[in-house]
Amino acid sequence: MALAKITLHDFRNHAASELRETAQFNLLVGENGAGKTNVLEALSLLAPGRGLRRASAETLARNNAGEDEPRGFAVGASLVEQGQVSARLGTYTLPDRPTRRLVRINGADASASALSEWLALAWLTPAMDGLFTDSAGARRRFVDRMALAIEPGHARAVARLETALRERNRLLEERGDARWLDAIEMQAAQHGSDVARVRGQLIARLVDELSALPSEPFARPLLTYRPGGPGDEDGLRAELARSRGRDRAAGRALTGPHRDELEVHMAHADGSRGQPAAASSTGEQKAMLIAITLAHTAIAAAGRPSVLLLDEVAAHLDPVRREALFARLRAGRAQVWLTGTEMAPFAAIADEAAVWRVSGGTLERV
């Protein structure tokens, strides 16, 4: 078990919701718009970043009609390991600072990046179904989110790389002092090499994990990491220095980890590369995305408490794939949270799951 005694205060449409006596499988059942995904989003904020909807902090607090005063929100949970509470995690905003999300761990102020040192979080939502046809940037964000499972400091390295590249772009545009450019490119190369290393390690581990899985009933994807430039610090620093004129004309850096790409292909029965995921059917893309998520969850659960959030996944699978999904999740170490509009798709796990009926932002234990 990973999370227990979860509380939501003034979050989305939840005024005051609490979930106790959680299990490995946790089901949130209710009509569309009842607030099921809001619970998953709240849990996703117990990790660095902007959560599964990538929403800005000021949009998360509950807003009552007719209220002019700003309102903050709070999400908290106990982290349980081997039956004992090992940590208390929380995140919140204040009414007078609604745009700044704050974090507390064991009652003390902490950085958002520190959350990943305690808990590995992953999710799969309907909005992610278009990942393979989306931009390379969307796939980089997907990789970076997964990378936190093997390197909690990865989010910090990504943020520092982006900051260094923005400063370099500014200096190039203003034709700043070459010594300042040398210094900022040194920072970009240092953080960039860290980012590239962790991404490469993650993809390699996913490839190994996926190769051990049967190709049925889920499609087995083949993953390839395509670096956007030299992966070592010295090579990246030298390339940035060589490309200043080109980058000044382009208005951006054309070399570096910010140009990385994750290529995904279907695997044939013999393991050879098939068609690109972007050209596959919607069902095949969904199956590959589930396979990647399961492989990542297995990696994440090997390091620290792991939580997997699955929004409206079971209803879109046929009975064979649904049973296979539950079997894999049951055999894993992650705590799983699932949403659905009815109980029927969850019949195979209903007896072992903690179930809540969700309606209008309220929760009722079934």
N, C-alpha and C positions, 0 to 999 in steps of 0.2 A: 504494500500500500504506500502511496506517496502523499496525497493531500487529504486532510480531514478538517472538520469544523471550518468550513468556508463561509465567509460572510461578504455580502454585498450591501453597501449603503449608498442610496441615491445614485445608483449606476444604471444608465439607460432607463428602462421602465421598471427597475427594481428599487422600491423604496427601502426595504429592509428584508433581505432574504438570507437564509442560513441553510447550509447543507451539512448534516452530521451523519455519522455511521456510513461512511463511504466504503466502497468495495473495489475489487479490480475492475469490474464492469460497472459503469454508472450511466443510467439512462435518463434522459430528459425528454418527456413526451408531451406534446400539446399541439394546438393548431398553429398555423403560420402566423407570425406576429405576436405570439404569446410571450416571448422572451427567452426561448431556449438558447439561441445562438448568443444572446447577450451574456448568458452564464459562461459559455465557452470563451467569449471575448474577454470577460473579466479574468478568467484563469490564464488566458494567454498574456495578460499584462504582468504576470508573475515571472516574466522573462524580459530581457532587454528588448528595446524596440517599441513599435507602436501597435503591437497586437495583431490579431488575425485579420482585422479590417483595415489596418494601417490608418486608423482615425486619429485626428489631433486631439490632444487632451481636453480642450475646452468643449468638445462635442460629446463627451462621455457622461457628464453629470446629468442627472434627471432634471427635466425642466417642466415644472407645473404651469399649466395655462394661467395667465394673469400675474405671474410672479415677475417682478422687475429685478429683484436682488439676485446676484450670481450665486451659484451653488457649487460646492465641491462634491467629490465622490470618494469612496474608500472601498478597497477590496483587500481582504485578508484571508490567510489560510495557515493552518498548522501543517508542518512537514513531519510525517511519521515514518520512521524506519524501525523495522523489527518490533513493532508494537509500542514504540516510545516516541514522544515528541522530540524531534531533534532541532527544530527551528520554527520560528514564527515569521512568516513573510507577509509583507503588506505594501500596497501602493495607493496613493491618494493625491488629490489636488485640494487646494485651499480656495475658499470663495473669492478671496482678494487676489489670488494668483492662479486663475483657472487654466492657463496655458502651460504651466509647469507641473509635470508629474513627478512626485516625490516618492521615495522608497524608504522603508524601514525594515530592518532585519534584526530579530530578537530585541526589539524595542529601541534600537539605535538607528540614526540616520545612516543611509548607505547609498552608493551609486547604483544606477539601474544595472550596470554591467555585473555587479556583484551577485545579482540574482542567479545568473547562470552557473555560479560556483556551487549552488545548493541544489538546483533542479534543472533537468533537461526537459524542455517542452517542444513538442512538434504538433502540427495540425494539418488537416486536410479539409478544405471547404469547397463548395460548388464554384466559388469565384476563381479557384485555382485550376479549374478544368481546362482553361485555355493557355496554360503555362507553355506548352510546346509551340504554340503559334504566336505567343506574345513576344515582346522585345527581349534582346539579350540581357538588358538591365533587369528585367523581371526574373530571369533565370539566375542571374548573379545574386539577387536578393534571396532567392530560394536556397541557393547553395550556402550563402552566408548564414542564413537562419539555421540550417542543418549543421553548419560548422561549429556552432556554439556547443554542440554535444561533445566535441573532442577538444575544443580549446575555448574556455570561457572568456579569454581576453580578446577573442577574434573581433568582436564588435568594436572594441576600442581601437584596434589596429585599422579597421575599415574606416572609422570616423576620422582618424588622424591622417590617413592617406587622402581622403576626400578634402580635408582642410588644407593639407599641403599642396594638393593640385590646384585648388581654387586660388591660393596665394601665388603659386607659380604663374597661373594664367593672368592674374592681375599685374604681376611684375613684368611679364612679357608684353602685355598691352601697353604699359607705361614705360617700357624700355628701361626698367630699373637696373640698379647696379649689378654687375655680373657676380660680385661676391655674395650678394643677397640671393641671387639665383642659385649659386653653388650650394649655399647653406640650405635653401628650401628643397632643392633637388636631392640633397643628401637625406633629408627627412623623408621625402616622398619615396626614395629608394629603400630606406630602412623599413618603413611601414609597408610599402608595397611588396617587398620580398617576404615579409611575415604573412601578409594576406595570401600571396600566391602559394606559399608553402602549405598553409592550413587547408586552402581549397584543394590543392593537389592531393594532400593526404586523405582528405575526406572522400574525394571521388575514388581514389584507389581502394579505400575500405569498402565503399559502397559496391564497387565492381566485384570485390571478393565475396561480399555478402550475397549479392544477387546471383553470382555464379553457383552458389550452393543451394539456391532455391529451385524447386521444380518449375518448369515453364508453364505448367497448368495447375490450377485453372486460371491463374493470372499470367498475362503476357510478361515475358522477361525482357526488360530493356537493356540495351548496351549503352554505357555512358562513356563519353570521351571529354576530357578536359582540354580545351584549346586556350593556352595562355595568350594574353594580349601583348606580351612583350617578354623580355628577359626576366626570369624568375629569381635570379640571384641579385644581391644588393649592388655589387660592383657593376654588373652588366646593365642593370636598370639605370643606375646613376649615369653611366657613360652614354646610354642611348638617349636619355632625357637631355643631356648636354648637347649631343650631336643634333638633336631635332628641334632646337629652339626656334630657328627661322621658320621651319615648316609649321610648327605649332602656333607661332605668333600669327601666321597667315590664316590658319584654320580657326583660331580663337579657342583652342582646346588642345590638350595633350592627346596625341594619336597613338601613343605607346604606353602600355602599363596594364596592371591588373584590372583597372576600370574598363578595359576592353576585352576581358576574359569572356569565353563562351562555353556553355555546357551543351554538347551535342548529344542527342538521344536518338537511338535507332531501335527498331524492333529486332529481336533476335530470332533467327530461324531455328528449327528443331535441332539442327546440328551445331548451334551456337554461333553461326556466321551472321554477319551484319545484314539486316534486311532494310526495308524502307525507312526514311526518317520518321520520327514520331509526329512531326508536323503534318505529314502526308497520310498518316494512319487515320482510321475511323475514330469517331468520338468514343465508342466503346473501348477500342484498343488503347487510346490515349488514357482513358480513365483507369484501365487495368494496369498500364505501365506506371501511372502516377501512384496507384495503391502499392504496387510492388516496391517502388523507390521508398515510399513512406514506411513500409514494413521493414525494409532493410535498414533504413536510418534509425528506426525505433529500436531495433535489435542492437545497433551500435551504441545508441544513447543509453540504453538500459544497462550496459556493461560497466558504465562509469559511475553513475550516481542515480538517485531517484529520478524516474522518468514518467512523464505524463503525455498521453496522446489524445488529441481532441479531434473527433471525427464528426463533422457536421453534415447531416443528411446523406450519409454514405450508404447505409444498408438498403435503403429503399430503391436505390438505382442499380442494385446487383441482383442477378438471378439467384435462385435458391442454392445452387451448387457453389457459386462464388461466395455467397453470403456465409454458408457453412464453413468454407475454407478460410475466410477472413476471421471468423470467430475462433476457429481452431488455432490459427497462428497467434492471434492475440492472447488466447488463453495460455498458450505455451510460453509466452514471453513474460518479461518482468515489468512491463509498463502498466501503469494505471490508465484505464481507457474511459473516455467520456464520449457518449454518442447521443445524437439528437434524432428525433423522428416524430411524425405526426400521429402514429399509431403503434401499438405494441406488436402487431403481427410479424413484422420483419425481425423482431428480436426474440421470437419464441424459443430459439435454441439456447439463449442465455438468460431468459427471464427469471429462472429459479435461483440463479447465482448472482444476479445483479441488484444493485441499489437503484430504485426507480423513484423518480419524482414526476408528478403531474404539474405542468406549467400552464398558467392561465393569467393573462393580464399582469405579468410581472410578479406573480406570487407562486410559491412552490408548496406542493403538498406531497408528503411521502406516501407512496402507495404500499 
